[in-house]
Amino acid sequence: VQLQASGGGLVQAGGSLTLSCAVSGRTGSTSVMAWFRQAPGKEREFVAAILWRGRATSYADSVKGRFTISGDKRKTTVYLQMKSLNAEDTAVYYCAADTSFNFVMSSSSQTRDRYDYWGQGTLVTVSS
């Protein structure tokens, strides 16, 4: 599975941005897709996840109500729609894939260990 994240850039506080993650290779083997982010000097943290089967979603408290994760029917693209951005959202955003055939959205969906494929990251900078 190969992941290619795109859509990052510079945006003003209060603005919106949509990230895309192109999924290629054995797309049929992916069960959960997620977005993580890493701000300078901080650990990589969970942002959002989507279960392909049933389209259940999970969000970090810090982005709940502002970000929306979605995916296309062919499981080839995952999106992260971000609204009401603030300076604390500045980070490199990574998409990740779980190919364990675990079709359950649980607390593990918010941990890095669940995901075995990662994209290269796309930088989002929010100016205040």
C-alpha positions in Angstrom: 0.0 0.0 0.0 1.3 3.4 -0.9 0.0 6.7 0.5 0.5 10.1 -0.9 -0.7 13.1 1.1 -1.3 16.5 -0.5 -3.2 19.7 0.0 -1.2 21.4 2.7 -0.3 25.0 2.6 -0.5 28.4 4.4 -3.9 29.5 5.6 -5.0 32.3 7.9 -6.6 31.6 11.2 -10.3 30.9 10.9 -9.8 29.6 7.4 -10.3 26.2 5.8 -8.2 23.6 4.0 -8.8 20.1 2.7 -6.1 17.5 2.7 -6.2 14.5 0.4 -4.5 11.1 0.7 -4.2 9.0 -2.4 -4.1 5.3 -1.7 -2.6 2.9 -4.2 -1.5 -0.7 -4.3 -3.5 -3.2 -2.3 -6.3 -0.8 -1.5 -8.6 -3.7 -0.7 -6.5 -4.7 2.2 -7.1 -1.4 4.1 -9.6 -1.5 6.9 -9.1 1.8 8.7 -7.5 5.0 7.4 -6.4 7.8 9.6 -4.8 11.2 9.8 -2.1 12.1 12.3 -0.2 15.3 12.8 3.1 16.4 14.2 3.8 19.9 15.3 7.4 21.1 15.8 8.9 19.7 18.9 5.9 17.5 19.7 4.9 13.9 19.4 2.9 12.7 16.4 -0.8 12.8 17.5 -4.0 11.3 16.3 -6.4 13.6 14.4 -9.1 11.4 12.8 -9.9 8.0 11.5 -12.5 6.3 9.2 -13.5 2.7 9.0 -14.1 1.8 5.4 -16.8 -0.8 6.3 -19.8 1.2 7.6 -17.8 4.5 7.5 -17.6 4.9 11.2 -15.4 7.8 12.2 -13.3 8.9 15.2 -11.9 12.3 16.1 -9.5 13.8 18.5 -11.2 16.1 21.0 -9.1 19.0 19.8 -10.6 18.8 16.2 -14.1 17.5 16.9 -16.7 19.7 15.2 -14.1 21.4 13.0 -12.5 18.6 11.0 -14.3 15.9 8.9 -12.7 12.8 7.5 -14.2 11.0 4.5 -13.3 8.7 1.8 -14.4 7.7 -1.7 -16.3 4.5 -2.5 -13.3 3.0 -4.3 -11.1 3.4 -1.2 -8.5 5.2 -3.2 -8.7 8.7 -1.6 -9.2 9.8 2.0 -10.0 13.5 2.7 -9.6 15.6 5.8 -11.7 18.7 5.6 -10.5 21.3 8.1 -12.4 24.4 9.2 -11.9 27.2 11.8 -8.2 26.6 11.7 -6.1 28.1 14.4 -2.3 28.3 15.1 -2.4 25.1 17.2 -3.4 23.2 14.0 0.0 24.0 12.4 1.7 20.7 11.8 2.8 18.2 9.3 -0.2 16.0 8.6 0.3 12.3 7.8 -2.2 9.8 6.5 -1.9 6.2 7.7 -3.5 2.9 6.8 -4.3 -0.2 8.8 -4.2 -3.4 6.8 -4.9 -5.9 9.6 -8.4 -6.6 8.5 -9.6 -5.4 11.9 -13.0 -3.9 11.0 -13.7 -2.4 14.4 -13.4 1.2 15.3 -12.0 1.2 18.8 -9.6 3.1 21.0 -6.7 1.5 19.2 -7.8 3.4 16.1 -6.3 6.5 17.8 -2.9 4.9 18.4 0.1 5.0 16.0 0.7 1.3 16.5 -2.4 0.3 14.7 -1.2 1.6 11.4 1.4 -0.1 9.3 1.6 2.2 6.3 2.3 5.9 6.4 2.4 8.7 3.8 5.1 11.3 3.6 3.2 14.1 5.2 2.0 17.5 4.1 2.6 20.7 5.9 -0.2 22.9 7.2 0.7 26.3 8.5 -1.9 28.5 10.1 -1.0 32.2 10.5 -2.6 34.2 13.2 
